[in-house]
């Protein structure tokens, strides 16, 4: 008899934790494990703003899945674009653009999320995202390039436009991105004698009435005061009306000349969830507390793309799309898959939130561990301590700590790698959200493949 096939989709916090636990707790003869991911590394997303600002190198937060020889999971390089839960087939587009049908007995869906966009004229054509490692590295190059181009220009209007930067999204990603990149430009402009530091302007806008409301009113105000003290213009209740190559129009009527629009206004579940034709909650697959898909044998979903009931909060709450939940859900799903294999009862997922941390760069931070509100250096220590301890490998911990220490002592070299010499790319070029199939296309693909077979 063939061994059961376990297919894990996604190499984020949830997917990798699931795979590693399966490897530790399953005997090699019990099951074959396959991981579908376009990149053979786990990305530590919360530290992306520090990559964009040059505090950390890209490699330091990309944790290789091929580094150790003791792991036996087969890595299938590609992205899942459809799932047929009845036929138990996952349709995968490989990195060389071949479409293959990958059969499974058990599937764990942890494809994560994609940047949430709206039907705003010019948004996807002219905005940058902050969701992938490539985007973070590209944004750093782009920001430093704007300083170089402003320094080379003799046109006052062009110079002013290149030194204005707009970040949309007052959540953790947007706030940290604006804070970290503002520190980068503030430090870098001292190396450009021809540039007036007063021309550099950062704008952080959000349609919500509060900055990072999950932190509470006091810490949210503290973060806002820190940003304003640095000269960042924070506008709440405001969004983008339209975006162009050289200017952005706000919904309050202001027109800001700029070549840099960074869009971090939330995320939505991966479009893969819609291909199953199952019930969703705001795009997230509706699952049981055990993270099973009702009515479909052997289908588990977790992380950003699943509406996992938050039993610790109750009242119909679902778990927020955070790393701490995803990691713990990954381990629990692995246990439930193993329990199913062995004919044992599954256990529900329960976790009490440990709090939130926001690193604003330098000595500035706001944190709320276990409900305790912290500011300044102590909050910074808690924030970096949490991120450092959450890194999965000792190699990653060593690289991140070395980067932090080196940056604190020596600062930045403000080097750009030359991405700007190529064709400019924007948000739409990094997240391939148009490759997913409809449920009907998935079924047709699977049935067509079956007809071609022997």
Phi and psi in degrees as a GROMACS rama.xvg file:
@    title "Ramachandran Plot"
@    xaxis  label "Phi"
@    yaxis  label "Psi"
@TYPE xy
-77.0026  153.661  UNK-2
-74.7227  148.958  UNK-3
-59.064  143.775  UNK-4
-104.864  120.204  UNK-5
-107.105  121.892  UNK-6
-112.709  121.543  UNK-7
-109.178  126.277  UNK-8
-106.506  115.635  UNK-9
108.355  132.519  UNK-10
-114.116  39.2518  UNK-11
-86.6806  -160.256  UNK-12
-57.9156  -46.4103  UNK-13
-67.5779  -49.9391  UNK-14
-63.698  -44.1033  UNK-15
-68.9623  -41.6747  UNK-16
-61.0138  -38.8268  UNK-17
-63.432  -48.3432  UNK-18
-62.0329  -45.9411  UNK-19
-64.3347  -36.6622  UNK-20
-70.5949  -38.879  UNK-21
-59.666  -41.9753  UNK-22
-65.065  -37.0453  UNK-23
-73.7672  -35.2731  UNK-24
-103.064  -15.1498  UNK-25
-98.402  136.558  UNK-26
-72.1506  149.007  UNK-27
-53.952  -31.5997  UNK-28
-81.1735  -10.0718  UNK-29
-78.2057  -34.104  UNK-30
-165.34  156.784  UNK-31
-101.053  133.995  UNK-32
-115.643  130.01  UNK-33
-125.54  136.735  UNK-34
-115.291  122.615  UNK-35
-96.972  118.2  UNK-36
-157.769  139.22  UNK-37
-72.4888  -21.9897  UNK-38
-126.558  137.123  UNK-39
-88.4045  48.0873  UNK-40
-149.028  157.232  UNK-41
-98.4916  124.849  UNK-42
-92.7142  127.302  UNK-43
-86.872  88.3495  UNK-44
-56.2958  -40.071  UNK-45
-59.3627  -19.0727  UNK-46
-99.3202  8.10924  UNK-47
-56.8255  -42.1112  UNK-48
-58.3538  -30.9443  UNK-49
-75.1178  -25.2552  UNK-50
-71.5768  -42.8939  UNK-51
-61.875  -33.0468  UNK-52
-90.7556  -4.14757  UNK-53
87.3239  2.37228  UNK-54
-67.0616  -38.9179  UNK-55
-118.484  149.567  UNK-56
-82.549  152.055  UNK-57
-55.895  -38.748  UNK-58
-64.9041  -26.7645  UNK-59
-69.9722  -22.6311  UNK-60
-112.197  9.86771  UNK-61
-106.319  100.512  UNK-62
-88.6163  110.413  UNK-63
-60.6178  137.891  UNK-64
-93.0839  -4.84581  UNK-65
-109.552  3.62694  UNK-66
-66.8742  -41.3807  UNK-67
-93.3558  143.088  UNK-68
-88.6496  -10.2352  UNK-69
-81.4017  -14.0449  UNK-70
-84.1139  141.181  UNK-71
-112.015  2.35869  UNK-72
-65.9236  135.181  UNK-73
-80.8424  127.233  UNK-74
-97.7117  121.904  UNK-75
-102.822  105.362  UNK-76
-72.1672  110.052  UNK-77
165.725  -174.015  UNK-78
-126.861  136.474  UNK-79
-72.8671  130.328  UNK-80
-119.405  0.413421  UNK-81
-174.728  150.513  UNK-82
-135.891  130.997  UNK-83
-108.936  97.9057  UNK-84
-68.9772  -21.8172  UNK-85
-75.0597  -45.0371  UNK-86
-81.6364  -10.6557  UNK-87
57.4615  55.1764  UNK-88
-133.943  135.934  UNK-89
-110.907  127.901  UNK-90
-90.3622  124.837  UNK-91
-122.301  131.645  UNK-92
-96.3715  113.45  UNK-93
-74.9392  169.271  UNK-94
-70.2378  -11.9582  UNK-95
-102.366  23.1987  UNK-96
67.4643  20.6901  UNK-97
-89.2915  144.022  UNK-98
-105.896  122.303  UNK-99
-126.003  152.666  UNK-100
-97.8287  121.603  UNK-101
-110.016  106.131  UNK-102
-73.7644  155.61  UNK-103
-149.692  161.558  UNK-104
-102.991  -35.0689  UNK-105
-134.234  135.034  UNK-106
-125.268  135.832  UNK-107
-113.911  112.78  UNK-108
-95.6089  109.02  UNK-109
-137.897  54.8537  UNK-110
-79.1967  -2.99882  UNK-111
78.6266  -150.613  UNK-112
-132.001  170.285  UNK-113
-126.998  163.656  UNK-114
-63.3133  132.301  UNK-115
-82.8994  123.986  UNK-116
-121.774  163.764  UNK-117
-124.348  171.064  UNK-118
-80.8746  68.0008  UNK-119
-105.392  124.993  UNK-120
-53.5012  125.286  UNK-121
82.4991  -2.02128  UNK-122
-62.4427  -57.1454  UNK-123
-70.3765  -18.6164  UNK-124
-83.3645  -25.2377  UNK-125
-124.937  -4.95556  UNK-126
-100.029  153.172  UNK-127
-99.9887  150.525  UNK-128
-103.667  176.725  UNK-129
-140.058  62.3815  UNK-130
-125.584  -18.2242  UNK-131
-125.819  162.762  UNK-132
-64.0398  -39.1365  UNK-133
-62.8131  -39.9099  UNK-134
-63.8069  -43.4249  UNK-135
-61.8782  -45.3292  UNK-136
-65.6417  -38.4338  UNK-137
-67.4833  -41.9298  UNK-138
-61.7391  -41.2727  UNK-139
-58.5178  -47.0892  UNK-140
-59.3556  -43.9474  UNK-141
-63.2529  -44.4972  UNK-142
-63.9225  -44.7958  UNK-143
-66.8307  -34.5968  UNK-144
-61.7788  -36.8199  UNK-145
-62.8995  -36.8395  UNK-146
-65.4351  -43.3064  UNK-147
-63.294  -43.868  UNK-148
-68.6586  -36.7989  UNK-149
-65.4296  -39.7243  UNK-150
-66.0424  -32.5293  UNK-151
-83.6217  -14.0932  UNK-152
-87.3901  144.276  UNK-153
-104.1  3.00132  UNK-154
-94.1976  113.173  UNK-155
-58.1143  -36.3773  UNK-156
-67.8223  -43.5207  UNK-157
-65.8683  -40.9018  UNK-158
-60.2866  -44.4386  UNK-159
-64.941  -40.3587  UNK-160
-65.4998  -39.4704  UNK-161
-70.772  -18.5527  UNK-162
-100.533  12.8172  UNK-163
-110.426  137.198  UNK-164
-133.207  135.995  UNK-165
-121.224  127.793  UNK-166
-117.8  126.299  UNK-167
-106.52  122.868  UNK-168
126.764  110.925  UNK-169
-98.5996  22.9912  UNK-170
-84.5403  -162.588  UNK-171
-65.6735  -45.542  UNK-172
-61.9883  -48.0672  UNK-173
-67.1626  -42.8065  UNK-174
-64.8139  -45.8624  UNK-175
-66.8172  -37.6946  UNK-176
-62.3508  -48.769  UNK-177
-61.9993  -43.0217  UNK-178
-65.1865  -46.04  UNK-179
-69.7397  -41.873  UNK-180
-72.4782  -30.5296  UNK-181
-63.5446  -39.2007  UNK-182
-63.8915  -37.5914  UNK-183
-61.5862  -51.023  UNK-184
-68.596  -34.0837  UNK-185
-63.2475  -40.0285  UNK-186
-76.2066  -38.1089  UNK-187
-71.1703  -34.3624  UNK-188
-64.3897  -20.5319  UNK-189
-67.9059  -16.8245  UNK-190
-91.4556  3.3903  UNK-191
-119.403  88.7832  UNK-192
-60.2828  -25.7584  UNK-193
-82.1367  -11.3278  UNK-194
-96.5033  137.657  UNK-195
-86.0262  116.083  UNK-196
-55.7922  -26.9123  UNK-197
-67.7312  -16.3553  UNK-198
-77.9264  -19.2835  UNK-199
-75.3804  121.069  UNK-200
-134.073  129.089  UNK-201
-110.02  135.528  UNK-202
-119.282  128.804  UNK-203
-118.519  117.852  UNK-204
-126.213  152.196  UNK-205
-155.925  142.314  UNK-206
-71.9369  -19.5491  UNK-207
-72.5014  156.862  UNK-208
-79.3086  -12.1532  UNK-209
-133.529  153.666  UNK-210
-88.1777  125.993  UNK-211
44.0368  66.0766  UNK-212
-59.7582  -23.591  UNK-213
-63.7514  -22.9476  UNK-214
-78.6563  -15.8113  UNK-215
96.6742  163.031  UNK-216
-62.7842  -43.8232  UNK-217
-65.4573  -50.4135  UNK-218
-69.9384  -34.5242  UNK-219
-61.1126  -43.094  UNK-220
-66.2407  -38.168  UNK-221
-61.3736  -44.5288  UNK-222
-62.7253  -40.938  UNK-223
-64.8167  -38.5449  UNK-224
-65.8031  -38.0923  UNK-225
-62.3454  -45.7217  UNK-226
-63.5133  -43.4882  UNK-227
-65.3192  -37.0411  UNK-228
-62.5614  -30.6254  UNK-229
-82.0929  -6.49458  UNK-230
97.0103  9.51863  UNK-231
-82.0988  126.36  UNK-232
-82.8191  111.412  UNK-233
-100.252  120.744  UNK-234
-122.395  117.175  UNK-235
-104.757  154.039  UNK-236
74.1108  18.9503  UNK-237
-131.009  142.202  UNK-238
-136.357  -163.021  UNK-239
-99.5693  131.645  UNK-240
-90.409  -41.4169  UNK-241
-160.73  156.22  UNK-242
-126.029  138.364  UNK-243
-126.483  177.898  UNK-244
-68.1161  -26.8747  UNK-245
-130.167  5.99982  UNK-246
-160.441  157.169  UNK-247
-128.551  134.367  UNK-248
-104.879  123.643  UNK-249
-83.5207  161.317  UNK-250
-70.1016  -14.5786  UNK-251
-89.285  7.11464  UNK-252
97.8183  -13.4519  UNK-253
-68.8  141.865  UNK-254
-117.034  118.512  UNK-255
-108.444  115.582  UNK-256
-69.4118  120.252  UNK-257
-160.14  154.03  UNK-258
-110.141  6.30318  UNK-259
-133.237  109.247  UNK-260
-123.364  115.979  UNK-261
-108.998  120.638  UNK-262
-104.973  113.864  UNK-263
-131.804  33.7558  UNK-264
-83.8135  58.5101  UNK-265
91.5111  173.796  UNK-266
-132.835  161.421  UNK-267
-131.174  160.49  UNK-268
-60.4979  152.612  UNK-269
-54.9935  139.248  UNK-270
-58.7968  -13.6968  UNK-271
-58.2533  -32.8199  UNK-272
-61.3539  -33.0024  UNK-273
-72.2516  -17.821  UNK-274
-76.5536  -14.2272  UNK-275
-80.3911  -17.7528  UNK-276
68.66  23.5842  UNK-277
-103.676  172.587  UNK-278
-67.3871  138.507  UNK-279
-127.793  159.02  UNK-280
-121.844  104.164  UNK-281
52.5719  42.8369  UNK-282
88.247  -15.4166  UNK-283
-90.6921  137.422  UNK-284
-64.7926  128.423  UNK-285
-77.2398  118.124  UNK-286
-127.413  169.075  UNK-287
-81.3372  170.626  UNK-288
-59.5766  -21.2179  UNK-289
-85.3808  0.348071  UNK-290
68.5819  31.4467  UNK-291
-97.5591  151.271  UNK-292
-88.716  115.487  UNK-293
-58.091  136.358  UNK-294
83.1908  0.234712  UNK-295
-132.156  115.182  UNK-296
-70.9545  131.522  UNK-297
79.7041  13.5641  UNK-298
-109.652  122.09  UNK-299
-121.335  146.54  UNK-300
-143.511  145.89  UNK-301
-159.166  177.387  UNK-302
74.8715  -152.088  UNK-303
-62.2656  -24.5551  UNK-304
-97.1369  5.89288  UNK-305
-128.138  139.13  UNK-306
-89.075  81.4313  UNK-307
-81.3614  123.449  UNK-308
-57.5765  133.272  UNK-309
-92.9465  89.7007  UNK-310
-67.6296  -22.599  UNK-311
-69.2481  -31.8992  UNK-312
-92.5418  -37.4012  UNK-313
72.8079  -163.615  UNK-314
56.2503  32.8814  UNK-315
75.3142  11.5934  UNK-316
-69.6821  151.583  UNK-317
-116.262  154.944  UNK-318
-67.0492  135.77  UNK-319
-69.8749  156.664  UNK-320
-79.896  71.2231  UNK-321
-117.635  161.075  UNK-322
-64.3633  -39.4846  UNK-323
-63.8269  -36.3868  UNK-324
-71.6718  -43.7038  UNK-325
-60.146  -43.0077  UNK-326
-63.3782  -43.9215  UNK-327
-72.6129  -35.03  UNK-328
-64.4236  -37.3243  UNK-329
-59.4475  -43.9483  UNK-330
-67.1157  -40.2057  UNK-331
-68.1029  -39.8371  UNK-332
-62.6087  -41.7108  UNK-333
-58.4293  -44.2457  UNK-334
-61.4248  -39.1142  UNK-335
-72.2536  -34.6159  UNK-336
-64.2743  -44.2395  UNK-337
-64.04  -41.4418  UNK-338
-61.1154  -40.4126  UNK-339
-64.0217  -42.5534  UNK-340
-60.1063  -38.5685  UNK-341
-94.9532  5.02562  UNK-342
72.2558  28.0007  UNK-343
-106.105  160.987  UNK-344
-71.8343  145.346  UNK-345
-85.0629  160.404  UNK-346
-117.449  143.34  UNK-347
-74.6128  159.33  UNK-348
-89.8165  126.376  UNK-349
-138.092  127.373  UNK-350
-152.28  130.063  UNK-351
-87.3981  125.695  UNK-352
-56.625  134.248  UNK-353
-88.2502  -8.39293  UNK-354
116.982  -173.125  UNK-355
-132.823  149.137  UNK-356
-134.858  139.527  UNK-357
-132.919  114.458  UNK-358
-94.8035  114.762  UNK-359
-99.1239  9.139  UNK-360
86.767  153.789  UNK-361
63.862  -129.579  UNK-362
-101.387  10.6092  UNK-363
-100.05  133.335  UNK-364
-168.138  158.606  UNK-365
-133.378  135.988  UNK-366
-141.123  155.069  UNK-367
-139.543  65.0049  UNK-368
-74.4733  127.213  UNK-369
52.8991  32.2078  UNK-370
85.3115  -0.391535  UNK-371
-91.1602  123.35  UNK-372
-85.3539  125.534  UNK-373
-128.417  151.265  UNK-374
-138.679  161.223  UNK-375
73.3989  -145.673  UNK-376
-62.8538  -39.9057  UNK-377
-63.8219  -42.48  UNK-378
-63.8278  -36.6004  UNK-379
-63.9476  -43.072  UNK-380
-62.7064  -40.9903  UNK-381
-65.6806  -43.7582  UNK-382
-62.27  -49.4962  UNK-383
-71.7499  -33.2905  UNK-384
-63.904  -39.8652  UNK-385
-65.519  -48.4069  UNK-386
-62.6166  -42.1792  UNK-387
-62.5687  -43.7774  UNK-388
-70.3956  -26.0736  UNK-389
-79.6063  -14.6715  UNK-390
-63.3935  135.763  UNK-391
-76.5683  -29.1861  UNK-392
-119.596  153.601  UNK-393
-67.116  -30.6769  UNK-394
-63.5094  -45.4934  UNK-395
-63.6221  -40.8638  UNK-396
-61.5624  -42.2134  UNK-397
-65.6008  -42.0596  UNK-398
-65.1898  -44.9201  UNK-399
-64.7397  -45.639  UNK-400
-62.944  -40.626  UNK-401
-62.7665  -43.2315  UNK-402
-60.4446  -45.0759  UNK-403
-60.5731  -46.9162  UNK-404
-65.8443  -43.5282  UNK-405
-64.4752  -41.6229  UNK-406
-66.2998  -37.7751  UNK-407
-66.4913  -34.8878  UNK-408
-87.3709  -46.374  UNK-409
-104.078  -14.2501  UNK-410
75.22  -160.091  UNK-411
-107.856  153.212  UNK-412
-96.0164  -7.21348  UNK-413
54.1637  44.7611  UNK-414
-94.3467  134.013  UNK-415
-106.587  146.407  UNK-416
-91.321  -8.47956  UNK-417
102.487  11.9877  UNK-418
-56.4013  -33.3627  UNK-419
-67.82  -12.9419  UNK-420
-71.8567  -16.5082  UNK-421
-94.126  -177.501  UNK-422
-62.4345  130.051  UNK-423
-59.8045  140.705  UNK-424
-123.432  155.737  UNK-425
-134.19  -170.891  UNK-426
-51.0161  -43.3723  UNK-427
-65.5327  -18.6338  UNK-428
-87.8962  -13.4084  UNK-429
-99.7438  -31.2363  UNK-430
-114.746  113.121  UNK-431
-87.737  72.2577  UNK-432
-83.2336  -1.53946  UNK-433
-101.384  11.8712  UNK-434
-99.0417  -6.08127  UNK-435
-78.5019  151.516  UNK-436
-93.2341  162.298  UNK-437
-84.9371  162.268  UNK-438
-55.0824  -37.285  UNK-439
-65.9167  -40.2143  UNK-440
-66.9132  -36.1255  UNK-441
-62.4858  -48.4463  UNK-442
-61.1707  -43.334  UNK-443
-62.5306  -40.3789  UNK-444
-63.4442  -46.3856  UNK-445
-66.8353  -44.39  UNK-446
-66.6705  -38.3234  UNK-447
-63.5819  -40.0013  UNK-448
-64.0299  -39.0513  UNK-449
-65.6066  -36.4463  UNK-450
-67.8088  -30.6145  UNK-451
-77.5162  -21.7774  UNK-452
-73.039  174.278  UNK-453
